[in-house]
Amino acid sequence: MGNTLCAHILYSCGKCDLNLDNFFSSTGDAHAIRKMYKFGILRPLHIIEQPELVPADGSCILEIKTSSWFKLLEIKMGYSKFRLTTPTIDNISSFFQLGNQSIDEKKLWTDFYENIKDSSWPECNSYDKVINLPLHIRNEIYDKYQPAVVDITNDNLLSLLTEAYYDVINSMDHTPEFGGESYFLDDYFNNNLSIVKKQIQDKLGWQWDDQKSDLFYNHTMKVNQKYIDWLEYIKLLYKETVNNTVVRVDLETWEKSLFLAKICLHYKVHPGSMPWSRIKDLTTNKELIEIFKE
């Protein structure tokens, strides 16, 4: 949304002339502003991801952040406008580091075995040696031990993505990091531009035209309506689930994971402790309602 906000500012302050009927792309982004205007003293940047692009004498005016439900909208719009794809089993490594490279599997096993065994059990220094243990010990281990996830498969993709999104949503920091005022995505979608206008007038001395601003905003909402509708659908599923109403869940796997992450946050349950064997295709929210009723 940095390009959209930048275009909004430039248009509202009379610094560029845009044909709003064909300015936005088919996905609703405003990257075309980069071709129409040499930014000069106003430029949208991903400061965290690309600090090398920040001019040595530059300063931050606004830091666009997300909160609550709009973190989900940020993720959705990022996939549609920038990545032009969404997480699947085939490309997941380009979105998240979901593997187990950071897991010390030997220590994981050793800690487990030392805690569960009694004095009569023989030594067993790795999980692959379990086959050599007596049957009653093997059965107890197979019943209780959860080996580290090695492969990302269709069976565990939903749970791994849910944990990843849970961490992303649960770690939102709203504190300004670069000296600019925090401006929230939800404020923009609610047409609250007071912080933007103040910063632009105070820092740049530009005059704001409310009529042009409203015109740009209306076009922005029109081309982004599909994303707003998507968020409303996720919110509806969430509401029905916490109200114990069974409904169909018509979502892709990554969308189901986002929805599940929000549900886990609501019930203060980490996804790692969810009974994933009971959550299969999630074509309805029936299983979730039953789990959280318990």
N, C-alpha and C positions, 0 to 999 in steps of 0.2 A: 504493500500500500504506500510505500515511500514515493514511488513515481506518481501515483494518483494524487497524493497530498501535495507534492511539489507542483504538479500541473494545476491543481485547484488553486494554490496560492498565486502562481504566476498569472493565471487567467483572471482571478478575482482582483488582482492588483494592476491589471492592464499591462503586464509585462510580456504577454504573448497573445496572439489571436488564434483561436482554435475553432475548427468546424466540429462541433461536438457530435454531430450526426454520424461522422465517420472517424472520429478520433480514437475511440477505444477499439481494441482488438476483438476478435471473435470470442476470446476467453474473458474479456472484460478488463484486461490490464491496460496500463497507460504508459507503456515503455516508449511509445512513439514520441513522447515529450523529449526524449534524448536526441532525436533527430531534428526536432523543430526548433530547439532552443539551446544555445550554448550556455550552460548553467551559470557560469561566472561565480557570483557570490551565493547562489542557492543551488544546492545539489543533494540528491538523496543518496545515501551510502549505507552499506552494511558494515558498520564500523567494527563490530566484533569479528565478523568473518573475514573482512578485507581491510585491516588497519593500514596497510601500505598505501591505500588510495586516499587517505586523509591528508590534505595539504598541511605542510609544516606550520603555516600560519592560520590554519582553519580553526573554527570553533563550532560547537554543536548548538543549534537553536531548539530543536525538538527531538525527543527520543520516543519513537512510536512503540508502544507496548501493548500487551494483551492481558486480559483478566477474565476469570470465570469461563463462561461459555464461548467467549470470543477467541480463546486459545484454540478451540476446535476449528473455528472458522479460519483462523490464521493458517492452520495446518492444511485444511481443505483448499484454500485459495493458493497456498504455496505450491501444492501439488498440481493444481489446474493451470495456474498462470506461469509458473517458473519451471517446475520439474517436468510438466506435461506428461506425467505418468504417476502411478500410485504404487505403494508397496505390494509385491506379490512374492510367491515362493521363489521365483526366478531372479528377482532383482533386489531382494531384501538387503543384501550386503551394501548396496549403494545408499540405503536410507539409514540403517542402524547397524551398530556392531552388537549383534545379538548372540554371538557365539560364546564359547566357553574358554577362550584363550587365557582369560585372566583367572580362571578357576584352577586351583591346585588340587587336582583330582586325587592324588595320593594322600594329601593331608585330609581332604574331605572324607575319604574312606577310613583312614586311620582313626580320626576323631570319632567317627560313627561306631566303628568296631570296638574301640576301647570303652565307649560308653554303654554299649549294649551287652557285651560278653560277660559271662561269669567265669569263675576260676577254673571250671572244667573245660572251657573251650580252648582248642589249640590256637596257636598263633596263625594269623592270616594277614599278610602285609599288602595285599591288593585285591581288588574286587574280582579280578579274573581267576583268583585262586579259590573262590567260594565253592566251586564245583567239587573241590576235594574235601570239603567239610562234611560231617555227618548230616543225614537227611533232616533231622529235626532242627538243626542250626540253620541249614540252607533255607528251610521254609520260613523261619522267623526273619531271616535277613531279607528274603524276597518280599516278605509282607511289609517290611518297615523301611527298607533303604531306597532312596531315590537317587540313582546315579546322576552325575552332572550331564546336562544336555549337550550332546556332541553334534548331532545333525539337526538342522532346521528342516522340518518336514511339514506336510499339510496337516498332520495330526497335532503338532505343537506350535504352529505358526500363530494361531489365535492367542494362545496364552503368552507367548514371547512378545508379541506386538502389544498386548494389553499391558504387560509390565513396562515396556518401553514408553508407551504413551502415559501411563500412570506417573512415571518418573518425570516426564516432560511437564505434564499438567501440574504436578504437585510441587514443582520447583520454580514457579514463576516469581521473578523478582521485579518489583515495581519501582525500586529506587533508581533515580537517575544515575548513570554511570559516567557520563561524559560532559556534564555541565549544563546540558539542556533541560528544558522542562519535560516531564513525562506527559505524553499524550496517548490516550488509550483508543484502541480500535473501536470499542463499543461507543465511545463518545462521538467518533466520526459517523458511525452508522446511525446514531441518534441526532445527527446534525448539530452537535454541540461543538462549535468552533471558537469559543471564547478564548481559550488558551492560545490557539493558533494565531488569531487576529492580534492578540496582545503582543506575542513574541515578534511577529512580523513588523508591527508598528514600532515596538520599542527597539528592536535590534537592527532593523533595516530602514525604518522610516517610511515604509510604503503605506499607501492609502488603500483601504479595503472597500470594495464595492459589493454590498450585500446582495444586490439584484443579480449580478454576474455570479456571485458565489452560489446562490440558490439555483441558478440555471445549471451550473456545473454539477452541483450536488444531485439534482434530479436525474441528470443523465447517468451519473455514477451509480445511483441506486437502481436505475432501470437495467443497465448492463450487468449488474451484479445480483439481480433478483434471484437467479438460480441458486446462488450460494446462500442467500438468506433463507430461501425455501428449504434447502438442505439442512441448515442448522435448526430450523423450526421442526423439521421431522425428527431429528435426533432428540431435541428437547421433548417432543411429544412421547417418544418411546421411553425416555427417562421418566417422565411424569407418570405414564401408565404403569411402568414397572414398580416404582416406589409406592404407587397406589394399589398394587396387587391386581392389576387388570391385565389379563392375557391378550396380547395382540401379536400380529405377524411382524417379524423383523426382516425387512426387505433391504439388506445392506450387503456390500462386499466385505471380505474378511477384515481389511484394515479399518473399515468404518465400524464394524462390530466391535473391534478392539478399542476404538476411541469411546464408543458408547459404554463398553464394559468398564473402561478406566474411570469414567465419570460415576458409574454405579458403585464401583469399589470405593471411590473417594467419599461418596455419600454415606456408605455404611461403615467407613473407616476400616476397610478390610484390604490388606495388601494382596494383589493378584497372585503372588507366590503361594498364598495359603488357600487359594480357591480350589474346590474339588473339580478339576478340569475334566476328569473322566465322565462327569455327569453333564458337561456342557459340550454338546456335539456340534451339530450344524447351526444351532441357534436360529432356526427358521421362525421360532416364536420366542417370547420371553418367559415362557412357562417354567423352564428349568431354573432360571434366575430367581423368579418369585418364590419357588419352593425352597431354594437354597437359603435365601435370606429370611425366610419365615422361620427357619429352624433355630 
